[in-house]
Amino acid sequence: MSNKPVRAAVVGIGWWSDVLADAVKRGSSIEIVTCFTRSEDKRKVFAAKYGCGMSASYDEILKDPTIEAIINTTPNNVHLETTAQAANAGKHVFLDKPIANTVAEGMEIARVCEKAGVVLALGYQRRRESHFRWIKNEIDAGRFGKLVQAEGNISRDRLGKIDLSSWRYQAEGMPGGVMLQIGLHYVDVLEYLMGPVRRVSGASAQLVLPGDNPDVASMILEHESGAISNLTASYASASEYYMMNVYGKTASAYYDLFGGLRHLKQGDTKATAIACENNDTIREEVDEWAACIRNKTKPETDGFWGARNLAVVKAGVRSAREGRAIDVAEIMKSGE
């Protein structure tokens, strides 16, 4: 096993590429050696900021044998094309969620990378937050008993803060709106903690933001275990807010952005505060990807997980449209 940093190129430069590059710089497992996007001005700014080279084309990166991996922050609708090109060139890929705009493309991305023998990691940093790790450890130790229910909310104020020309805020570029863009993080957390979802009932609305995409959405998630969760996501709230409560028969946990984590055991009359560090989740996920490349192991959230996780949100989107509960298996089969 080599201890050398993974030599990576950043492709598709936008604001999130800077977030990932900043995280890379906080560690030592990855070296950003070059970058590419179609805008020469953006390439110059990124290269100057992160002290890396610039490539004139994506093809130039793919043909460079010294580049081992791609940090892919291109729009969702070209994830398959850009990731398949990287995999076929033997490059490992870090791809932010969602894996694609359709489950069919997500599954194809996963299969292409598996066939090529490259490590594909999906960016789901929320599950790595220390409070969720604490809850997961307690669940795995059996101290929550039978899991029965969970509830989550992930909200932000985006009024006056969005660029309608960005693919991130258009129905074509981000079908499903707020639930696909940020709600997906807590879909991942709920499946991580409560187990796979089998059926979804969804509702959505466009209440505050301009454009053509829902800014408020809710889903009721029926887990394979029989537990039921509900999740709300909003871009139309007064402020940023995160909340996740997990209820078991013998213990429960309550987390929110401002109050932190509390724990209540059966028979207790008062919840106990649990001290959790504010860990560097994005650095952790890119470091894990690098370790998987060096150790030839699988990341926590791979392409197949990303495709199935996407199917939960797409089930919610179809449910809101058709007014009926949708099985996740139905979405996996249709590939929508």
C-alpha positions as CSV (number, residue, x, y, z in Angstrom):
1,M,0.0,0.0,0.0
2,S,1.3,3.4,-0.9
3,N,1.2,6.3,1.6
4,K,1.5,8.9,-1.1
5,P,-1.3,11.4,-1.6
6,V,-3.8,10.5,-4.3
7,R,-3.2,12.7,-7.3
8,A,-6.5,14.2,-8.3
9,A,-8.1,16.6,-10.8
10,V,-11.1,18.7,-10.0
11,V,-13.6,18.8,-12.9
12,G,-16.7,21.1,-13.1
13,I,-15.7,24.1,-11.1
14,G,-18.4,25.8,-9.1
15,W,-18.9,26.8,-5.5
16,W,-19.0,23.2,-4.2
17,S,-15.7,22.4,-5.9
18,D,-14.2,25.0,-3.6
19,V,-15.8,23.4,-0.5
20,L,-14.3,20.0,-1.4
21,A,-10.9,21.5,-2.3
22,D,-10.8,23.3,1.0
23,A,-11.5,20.0,2.8
24,V,-8.8,18.3,0.8
25,K,-6.3,21.1,1.8
26,R,-7.2,20.4,5.5
27,G,-5.8,16.9,5.1
28,S,-2.9,15.2,3.4
29,S,-4.4,12.2,1.7
30,I,-5.1,13.9,-1.6
31,E,-3.1,16.3,-3.8
32,I,-5.1,18.5,-6.3
33,V,-2.8,18.7,-9.3
34,T,-5.0,20.2,-11.9
35,C,-8.5,21.4,-12.7
36,F,-10.8,21.8,-15.7
37,T,-14.0,23.6,-16.5
38,R,-15.1,25.1,-19.8
39,S,-14.6,28.7,-18.5
40,E,-11.0,29.7,-18.7
41,D,-11.5,32.4,-16.2
42,K,-12.9,30.0,-13.6
43,R,-9.9,27.6,-14.3
44,K,-7.5,30.5,-13.6
45,V,-9.2,31.5,-10.4
46,F,-9.4,28.0,-9.0
47,A,-5.8,27.2,-10.0
48,A,-4.5,30.3,-8.3
49,K,-6.5,29.7,-5.2
50,Y,-5.4,26.1,-4.7
51,G,-2.0,26.2,-6.3
52,C,-2.7,23.6,-9.0
53,G,-2.3,23.4,-12.7
54,M,-4.9,24.0,-15.4
55,S,-5.9,21.6,-18.1
56,A,-7.2,22.7,-21.5
57,S,-9.7,19.9,-21.7
58,Y,-11.2,16.9,-19.8
59,D,-9.6,14.6,-22.4
60,E,-6.2,16.0,-21.4
61,I,-6.8,14.9,-17.8
62,L,-8.1,11.5,-18.8
63,K,-5.0,10.8,-20.9
64,D,-2.6,11.9,-18.2
65,P,-1.3,8.6,-16.5
66,T,0.0,10.6,-13.5
67,I,-3.6,11.6,-12.5
68,E,-5.2,8.9,-10.4
69,A,-8.6,10.3,-9.6
70,I,-11.3,12.8,-10.4
71,I,-13.3,15.0,-8.0
72,N,-16.4,15.4,-10.1
73,T,-18.6,18.4,-9.4
74,T,-20.3,18.6,-12.8
75,P,-24.1,19.0,-13.1
76,N,-26.2,16.0,-12.3
77,N,-27.3,15.4,-15.9
78,V,-23.7,14.8,-17.1
79,H,-22.6,12.6,-14.1
80,L,-22.9,9.5,-16.2
81,E,-20.9,10.8,-19.1
82,T,-18.1,12.3,-17.1
83,T,-17.9,9.5,-14.6
84,A,-17.9,6.8,-17.3
85,Q,-15.2,8.5,-19.1
86,A,-13.1,8.7,-15.9
87,A,-13.8,5.0,-15.1
88,N,-12.9,3.9,-18.6
89,A,-9.6,5.8,-18.2
90,G,-8.9,4.0,-14.9
91,K,-9.5,7.1,-12.8
92,H,-11.2,6.8,-9.4
93,V,-14.2,9.2,-8.8
94,F,-15.5,11.2,-6.0
95,L,-19.0,12.3,-7.0
96,D,-21.3,14.5,-5.0
97,K,-24.9,13.5,-4.4
98,P,-27.3,13.0,-6.0
99,I,-25.6,10.3,-8.1
100,A,-27.7,11.4,-11.2
101,N,-31.1,12.7,-12.1
102,T,-32.5,9.2,-12.8
103,V,-32.1,5.9,-11.1
104,A,-31.2,4.2,-14.4
105,E,-28.2,6.5,-14.9
106,G,-27.2,6.1,-11.2
107,M,-27.2,2.3,-11.6
108,E,-25.2,2.6,-14.8
109,I,-22.6,4.8,-13.1
110,A,-22.3,2.2,-10.3
111,R,-21.9,-0.7,-12.8
112,V,-19.4,1.1,-15.0
113,C,-17.2,1.9,-12.0
114,E,-17.5,-1.6,-10.6
115,K,-16.6,-3.1,-14.0
116,A,-13.6,-0.8,-14.4
117,G,-12.4,-1.6,-10.9
118,V,-12.2,2.0,-9.8
119,V,-13.4,3.4,-6.4
120,L,-16.6,5.5,-6.7
121,A,-17.6,7.4,-3.6
122,L,-20.7,9.5,-3.1
123,G,-20.6,12.7,-1.1
124,Y,-23.0,12.2,1.8
125,Q,-21.3,14.1,4.6
126,R,-24.3,14.5,6.9
127,R,-24.3,10.9,8.1
128,R,-20.7,11.5,9.3
129,E,-21.8,14.1,11.9
130,S,-20.7,13.0,15.3
131,H,-24.3,13.1,16.8
132,F,-25.5,10.6,14.1
133,R,-22.4,8.4,14.6
134,W,-23.3,8.3,18.3
135,I,-26.9,7.3,17.6
136,K,-25.8,4.7,15.1
137,N,-23.4,3.1,17.7
138,E,-26.1,3.0,20.3
139,I,-28.6,1.4,17.8
140,D,-26.0,-1.2,16.7
141,A,-25.2,-2.0,20.4
142,G,-28.9,-2.8,20.9
143,R,-29.5,-0.1,23.4
144,F,-32.4,1.5,21.4
145,G,-34.4,-1.7,21.3
146,K,-36.8,-2.0,18.4
147,L,-36.7,1.1,16.2
148,V,-40.3,2.4,15.8
149,Q,-40.1,5.9,14.4
150,A,-38.0,8.9,13.3
151,E,-38.6,12.4,12.2
152,G,-36.3,14.9,10.4
153,N,-36.3,18.4,9.1
154,I,-33.7,20.1,6.9
155,S,-34.4,23.7,6.1
156,R,-32.7,26.8,4.7
157,D,-33.7,30.3,3.8
158,R,-33.0,30.8,0.1
159,L,-35.3,33.7,-0.7
160,G,-33.2,36.3,-2.7
161,K,-30.2,34.0,-2.5
162,I,-30.6,31.8,-5.6
163,D,-29.4,32.1,-9.1
164,L,-32.3,30.9,-11.3
165,S,-29.8,30.4,-14.2
166,S,-28.1,27.7,-12.1
167,W,-29.0,24.1,-12.9
168,R,-29.3,23.5,-9.1
169,Y,-32.5,25.5,-9.0
170,Q,-34.2,24.3,-12.2
171,A,-36.6,21.4,-12.5
172,E,-34.6,20.1,-15.5
173,G,-31.3,20.2,-13.6
174,M,-32.6,19.2,-10.1
175,P,-35.9,17.3,-10.6
176,G,-37.6,17.1,-7.3
177,G,-36.4,20.5,-6.1
178,V,-35.5,20.9,-2.5
179,M,-36.0,17.3,-1.5
180,L,-33.5,16.1,-4.1
181,Q,-31.0,18.9,-3.4
182,I,-30.8,18.9,0.4
183,G,-33.5,16.5,1.6
184,L,-31.5,13.6,0.1
185,H,-28.9,14.1,2.8
186,Y,-31.5,13.2,5.5
187,V,-33.0,10.4,3.4
188,D,-29.4,9.0,3.6
189,V,-29.3,9.5,7.4
190,L,-32.7,7.9,7.9
191,E,-31.7,4.8,5.9
192,Y,-28.4,4.7,7.7
193,L,-30.0,4.8,11.1
194,M,-33.4,3.1,10.5
195,G,-32.7,0.8,7.6
196,P,-33.9,0.7,4.0
197,V,-37.1,2.4,2.9
198,R,-39.6,0.3,1.0
199,R,-42.5,2.7,0.4
200,V,-42.9,6.5,0.2
201,S,-45.8,8.9,0.4
202,G,-44.9,12.5,-0.7
203,A,-46.2,16.0,-1.0
204,S,-44.5,19.1,-2.3
205,A,-45.3,22.8,-3.0
206,Q,-43.8,26.0,-4.4
207,L,-44.6,28.7,-2.0
208,V,-41.9,31.4,-1.8
209,L,-39.1,31.0,-4.3
210,P,-39.3,32.0,-7.9
211,G,-38.7,29.4,-10.6
212,D,-40.2,26.0,-11.5
213,N,-39.2,23.7,-8.6
214,P,-40.8,22.8,-5.3
215,D,-39.3,24.8,-2.3
216,V,-41.2,22.8,0.3
217,A,-41.6,19.0,0.4
218,S,-42.5,16.2,2.9
219,M,-42.3,12.4,2.8
220,I,-43.6,9.6,4.9
221,L,-41.1,6.8,4.7
222,E,-42.1,3.2,5.5
223,H,-38.9,1.2,6.3
224,E,-38.5,-2.5,5.6
225,S,-38.3,-3.1,9.4
226,G,-41.8,-1.7,9.8
227,A,-40.7,1.5,11.4
228,I,-42.1,4.8,10.0
229,S,-40.2,8.1,9.5
230,N,-41.3,11.5,8.3
231,L,-39.0,14.0,6.6
232,T,-39.5,17.6,5.6
233,A,-37.2,19.8,3.6
234,S,-37.6,23.5,2.8
235,Y,-35.9,26.4,1.0
236,A,-38.7,28.7,2.2
237,S,-38.0,28.8,5.9
238,A,-37.0,31.8,8.0
239,S,-33.6,30.4,8.8
240,E,-31.3,27.4,8.5
241,Y,-32.4,24.5,10.7
242,Y,-31.7,20.8,11.1
243,M,-33.5,18.3,13.3
244,M,-33.5,14.5,13.7
245,N,-35.3,12.5,16.3
246,V,-35.0,8.8,16.5
247,Y,-37.4,6.7,18.7
248,G,-36.7,3.2,19.9
249,K,-38.7,1.0,22.3
250,T,-36.0,1.3,25.0
251,A,-34.3,4.6,24.2
252,S,-34.7,7.7,22.0
253,A,-32.4,10.5,20.8
254,Y,-33.2,14.1,19.9
255,Y,-31.0,16.3,17.8
256,D,-31.4,19.8,16.5
257,L,-29.0,22.4,15.2
258,F,-29.3,24.8,18.2
259,G,-29.9,22.3,21.1
260,G,-27.4,19.6,20.1
261,L,-28.0,15.9,21.0
262,R,-30.1,14.6,23.9
263,H,-30.7,11.0,25.0
264,L,-33.7,9.5,26.8
265,K,-33.8,6.0,28.2
266,Q,-37.1,4.2,28.9
267,G,-38.3,5.2,32.3
268,D,-36.4,8.5,32.4
269,T,-38.3,11.7,33.0
270,K,-35.6,14.0,31.6
271,A,-33.4,13.8,28.5
272,T,-29.6,13.9,29.1
273,A,-27.4,16.1,26.9
274,I,-24.7,14.2,24.9
275,A,-21.5,16.1,24.2
276,C,-20.5,15.6,20.5
277,E,-17.6,17.2,18.8
278,N,-18.1,19.4,15.7
279,N,-16.2,17.0,13.4
280,D,-14.9,17.8,9.8
281,T,-17.3,15.6,7.9
282,I,-16.3,16.7,4.4
283,R,-12.6,16.1,5.1
284,E,-13.6,12.7,6.5
285,E,-15.4,11.6,3.4
286,V,-12.6,12.6,1.0
287,D,-10.0,11.0,3.2
288,E,-12.1,7.8,3.3
289,W,-12.2,7.8,-0.5
290,A,-8.4,8.2,-0.7
291,A,-8.0,5.4,1.8
292,C,-10.3,3.1,-0.2
293,I,-8.2,3.8,-3.3
294,R,-5.0,2.9,-1.5
295,N,-6.4,-0.1,0.4
296,K,-8.6,-1.3,-2.5
297,T,-11.7,-1.3,-0.3
298,K,-15.3,0.0,-0.7
299,P,-16.4,3.3,0.6
300,E,-19.3,3.7,3.0
301,T,-21.6,5.2,0.3
302,D,-20.9,3.8,-3.1
303,G,-22.7,4.0,-6.4
304,F,-25.2,1.3,-5.7
305,W,-26.2,3.0,-2.4
306,G,-26.4,6.3,-4.1
307,A,-28.7,5.0,-6.8
308,R,-31.1,3.3,-4.4
309,N,-31.1,6.3,-2.1
310,L,-32.0,8.4,-5.1
311,A,-34.9,6.0,-5.7
312,V,-36.4,6.9,-2.4
313,V,-36.7,10.6,-3.3
314,K,-37.9,9.8,-6.8
315,A,-40.6,7.7,-5.2
316,G,-41.6,10.7,-3.2
317,V,-41.7,12.9,-6.3
318,R,-44.0,10.4,-8.1
319,S,-46.2,10.0,-5.0
320,A,-46.7,13.8,-4.9
321,R,-47.6,13.8,-8.6
322,E,-49.9,10.7,-8.5
323,G,-51.4,11.0,-5.0
324,R,-50.6,7.4,-4.0
325,A,-47.9,5.7,-2.0
326,I,-45.0,4.4,-4.2
327,D,-42.9,1.4,-3.6
328,V,-39.1,2.1,-4.0
329,A,-38.9,-1.2,-5.9
330,E,-41.2,0.3,-8.5
331,I,-38.8,3.2,-9.1
332,M,-35.8,0.8,-9.2
333,K,-37.6,-1.2,-11.9
334,S,-38.6,1.9,-14.0
335,G,-35.3,3.6,-13.6
336,E,-36.9,7.0,-13.5
